[in-house]
Amino acid sequence: MVHAYPWDLPLVNLYGDTDLTPMYYDVPFVPTPEVVVRRMLQLARVRPGEVLYDLGSGDGRIVIMAAKEFGAYAYGIEIRKDLYEQSMAKIRDLGLDGRARIINTNFFDADISDADVVTMYLLTSVNERLRPKLEKELRPGTRVVSHDFEVSGWRPVIVEEVYEEWRSHKIYLYKIPGKEIPIASGKGASVEDPFMRQVLSLVDGNNSIEDISIKLNVTPREVRNALKKLMEAGLVEEIKVIR
């Protein structure tokens, strides 16, 4: 869901109860232009097989493009039932059921810990409320792309202006700081799978998952999947997270 004109948007409790902590914004849906959507996904370097979450997915255009053009497994979080139903119908019509899905819930409550990329078009004040959740749930190296509104306290990797018809749009690309460092168990065993063998050869207590992915020209998700199998085989002891 896209948010604009914050001076016109009162705080409301969407659940109708008396507990206003945390509070949520009831805001109008304004679609992100297609050219901006594509550039957001390009800047995030979304690659086939990666997992993307769009917070406030509106009519599902980011989710659909991420799945259709970039080969991602894309999930949208949308609280409005009408937009959820509309975007799911479009996903079904396009035959993207296996790669794209909308979840009809509040994005503050959704589990997004599996994300490689998170996209959003929310108010700066909402981004500020989301920041602790993003920092807690997202793994180091996860890319976060925000349309027009910054995440206060974060330093963007890239800020790019995109011109579209009557106005310009700003895209902010962030990266969750820290490292995931796999630690070998020290046990010797033959590994038949060539890719897993390559990954294991780079597990030295210094290389992070991101370092290994760059050296092998694959996604961190592919490295993480290989490490999971190596851990099951007893060849990798743990993945140390340094934030």
C-alpha positions as CSV (number, residue, x, y, z in Angstrom):
1,M,0.0,0.0,0.0
2,V,1.4,3.4,-0.9
3,H,1.2,6.4,1.4
4,A,1.2,10.1,0.6
5,Y,0.4,13.5,2.1
6,P,1.2,12.6,5.7
7,W,-0.3,15.9,7.0
8,D,-3.7,14.7,6.0
9,L,-3.5,11.2,7.7
10,P,-4.6,10.8,11.3
11,L,-3.6,8.0,13.5
12,V,-6.3,5.4,13.8
13,N,-6.6,2.0,15.4
14,L,-7.6,-0.4,12.6
15,Y,-8.7,-3.1,15.0
16,G,-11.3,-1.0,16.8
17,D,-10.2,-1.9,20.3
18,T,-8.9,0.4,23.0
19,D,-5.2,-0.6,22.9
20,L,-3.5,1.9,20.6
21,T,0.0,0.4,21.1
22,P,1.3,0.0,18.4
23,M,-0.8,2.3,16.4
24,Y,-1.3,1.9,12.6
25,Y,-2.0,4.4,9.8
26,D,-5.1,4.2,7.7
27,V,-3.8,5.7,4.5
28,P,-4.9,6.0,0.9
29,F,-3.7,3.5,-1.7
30,V,-1.6,5.3,-4.4
31,P,0.0,2.9,-6.9
32,T,3.7,3.0,-7.5
33,P,4.4,3.7,-11.3
34,E,5.6,0.7,-13.2
35,V,8.9,2.3,-14.1
36,V,9.6,3.0,-10.4
37,V,8.6,-0.6,-9.4
38,R,11.1,-2.0,-12.0
39,R,13.9,0.3,-10.9
40,M,13.3,-0.6,-7.2
41,L,13.7,-4.3,-8.1
42,Q,16.7,-3.6,-10.3
43,L,18.5,-1.6,-7.6
44,A,17.8,-4.4,-5.1
45,R,19.3,-6.9,-7.6
46,V,16.5,-9.3,-7.2
47,R,17.5,-12.7,-8.6
48,P,15.7,-15.9,-9.5
49,G,14.8,-18.0,-6.5
50,E,15.1,-15.2,-3.9
51,V,12.3,-14.3,-1.5
52,L,10.8,-10.8,-1.6
53,Y,8.2,-9.3,0.8
54,D,6.3,-6.2,-0.2
55,L,4.9,-4.4,2.9
56,G,1.5,-2.9,2.1
57,S,1.3,-4.5,-1.4
58,G,-1.8,-2.6,-2.6
59,D,-2.8,-4.0,-6.0
60,G,0.1,-6.4,-6.0
61,R,2.1,-4.8,-8.8
62,I,5.5,-5.2,-7.0
63,V,4.8,-8.8,-6.1
64,I,3.7,-9.6,-9.6
65,M,6.6,-8.0,-11.3
66,A,9.1,-9.5,-8.9
67,A,7.7,-13.0,-9.7
68,K,7.0,-12.6,-13.4
69,E,10.1,-10.6,-14.5
70,F,12.7,-11.3,-11.9
71,G,11.9,-15.0,-11.0
72,A,11.5,-14.3,-7.3
73,Y,9.2,-16.0,-4.8
74,A,7.2,-12.8,-3.9
75,Y,4.8,-12.2,-1.0
76,G,2.7,-9.1,-0.4
77,I,1.4,-8.1,3.0
78,E,-1.9,-6.2,2.6
79,I,-4.4,-5.4,5.3
80,R,-7.2,-4.2,3.0
81,K,-9.5,-7.1,2.0
82,D,-10.6,-5.6,-1.3
83,L,-7.0,-5.0,-2.4
84,Y,-6.0,-8.5,-1.2
85,E,-8.8,-10.1,-3.2
86,Q,-8.1,-7.9,-6.3
87,S,-4.3,-8.7,-6.3
88,M,-4.8,-12.4,-5.7
89,A,-7.3,-12.6,-8.6
90,K,-4.7,-11.0,-10.8
91,I,-2.0,-13.4,-9.6
92,R,-4.3,-16.4,-10.5
93,D,-5.1,-14.9,-13.9
94,L,-1.4,-14.6,-14.7
95,G,-0.7,-18.2,-13.6
96,L,1.7,-17.0,-10.9
97,D,0.1,-18.9,-8.0
98,G,3.3,-20.9,-7.4
99,R,5.6,-17.8,-7.2
100,A,3.4,-15.0,-5.8
101,R,1.0,-14.7,-3.0
102,I,-0.7,-12.0,-1.0
103,I,-1.2,-12.3,2.8
104,N,-4.2,-10.5,4.2
105,T,-2.8,-9.2,7.5
106,N,-1.1,-6.3,9.1
107,F,2.6,-6.1,8.2
108,F,3.6,-5.4,11.8
109,D,2.3,-8.9,12.6
110,A,3.7,-10.7,9.6
111,D,6.8,-12.9,9.8
112,I,9.2,-11.6,7.2
113,S,12.4,-13.2,8.5
114,D,12.9,-15.3,5.4
115,A,13.2,-12.3,3.1
116,D,16.1,-11.6,0.9
117,V,14.5,-8.3,-0.2
118,V,11.9,-6.1,1.4
119,T,10.1,-3.4,-0.5
120,M,7.8,-0.7,0.8
121,Y,6.1,2.6,0.0
122,L,5.2,3.9,3.4
123,L,5.4,7.2,5.4
124,T,8.6,8.1,7.1
125,S,6.8,7.8,10.5
126,V,5.6,4.3,9.6
127,N,9.1,3.3,8.5
128,E,10.3,4.5,11.9
129,R,7.8,2.3,13.7
130,L,8.8,-0.6,11.4
131,R,12.5,-0.2,11.9
132,P,12.9,-2.2,15.2
133,K,11.0,-5.1,13.5
134,L,13.2,-5.0,10.4
135,E,16.3,-4.9,12.5
136,K,15.2,-7.8,14.7
137,E,13.8,-10.1,12.0
138,L,15.9,-9.6,8.9
139,R,19.2,-11.4,8.4
140,P,22.4,-9.4,7.7
141,G,22.7,-8.5,4.1
142,T,18.9,-8.3,3.4
143,R,18.1,-5.5,1.1
144,V,15.4,-3.0,1.9
145,V,14.0,-0.7,-0.8
146,S,11.8,2.2,0.1
147,H,10.0,4.4,-2.4
148,D,10.1,8.2,-1.6
149,F,10.3,7.8,2.2
150,E,13.5,7.3,4.2
151,V,14.1,5.0,7.2
152,S,15.3,7.3,9.9
153,G,18.6,6.4,11.4
154,W,19.6,4.1,8.5
155,R,22.3,5.1,6.0
156,P,21.2,4.2,2.4
157,V,23.6,2.4,0.1
158,I,22.0,4.1,-2.8
159,V,19.6,7.0,-3.3
160,E,18.3,7.4,-6.8
161,E,15.9,9.7,-8.4
162,V,13.5,8.4,-11.1
163,Y,11.6,10.8,-13.3
164,E,8.1,9.7,-14.3
165,E,5.6,11.9,-16.2
166,W,4.8,14.8,-14.0
167,R,7.0,14.2,-11.0
168,S,10.2,12.6,-9.7
169,H,10.5,9.7,-7.3
170,K,13.2,8.8,-4.9
171,I,14.3,5.3,-4.2
172,Y,16.3,4.4,-1.1
173,L,18.2,1.1,-1.0
174,Y,19.4,-0.1,2.4
175,K,21.2,-3.2,3.5
176,I,20.8,-4.8,6.9
177,P,24.3,-4.6,8.6
178,G,26.2,-7.5,10.0
179,K,27.6,-10.8,8.8
180,E,26.6,-14.5,8.9
181,I,29.8,-16.5,9.3
182,P,29.6,-20.3,8.9
183,I,31.9,-22.3,11.1
184,A,33.2,-25.7,10.0
185,S,32.9,-28.7,12.4
186,G,36.4,-29.9,11.6
187,K,35.1,-33.4,10.7
188,G,36.4,-34.9,7.5
189,A,34.0,-36.4,5.0
190,S,33.7,-36.6,1.3
191,V,31.1,-34.4,-0.3
192,E,29.7,-35.6,-3.6
193,D,27.8,-32.5,-4.7
194,P,30.2,-30.2,-6.6
195,F,28.5,-27.0,-5.4
196,M,28.3,-28.1,-1.8
197,R,32.0,-29.0,-2.0
198,Q,32.8,-25.5,-3.3
199,V,30.8,-23.9,-0.5
200,L,32.5,-26.1,2.1
201,S,36.0,-25.2,0.8
202,L,35.2,-21.5,1.5
203,V,34.0,-22.1,5.1
204,D,37.1,-20.9,7.0
205,G,35.7,-18.9,9.9
206,N,36.3,-15.6,8.1
207,N,34.2,-15.8,4.9
208,S,30.6,-14.7,5.5
209,I,27.6,-16.1,3.6
210,E,27.7,-13.0,1.4
211,D,31.4,-13.3,0.8
212,I,30.9,-16.9,-0.4
213,S,28.0,-16.0,-2.6
214,I,30.1,-13.3,-4.3
215,K,33.0,-15.6,-4.9
216,L,30.8,-18.3,-6.3
217,N,28.5,-15.9,-8.2
218,V,25.4,-17.2,-6.6
219,T,22.7,-15.8,-4.3
220,P,23.2,-15.9,-0.5
221,R,20.1,-18.0,-0.4
222,E,21.8,-20.7,-2.5
223,V,24.8,-20.7,-0.2
224,R,22.5,-20.8,2.9
225,N,20.6,-23.8,1.5
226,A,23.9,-25.6,0.8
227,L,25.1,-24.8,4.4
228,K,21.9,-26.2,5.8
229,K,22.7,-29.6,4.1
230,L,26.3,-29.4,5.3
231,M,25.1,-28.8,8.8
232,E,22.8,-31.8,8.6
233,A,25.8,-33.8,7.4
234,G,27.8,-32.6,10.4
235,L,30.4,-30.7,8.4
236,V,29.3,-27.2,9.4
237,E,28.9,-26.6,13.1
238,E,27.0,-23.3,13.2
239,I,26.4,-20.0,11.5
240,K,27.5,-17.2,13.7
241,V,25.6,-14.0,13.3
242,I,27.5,-10.8,13.9
243,R,25.5,-7.6,14.0
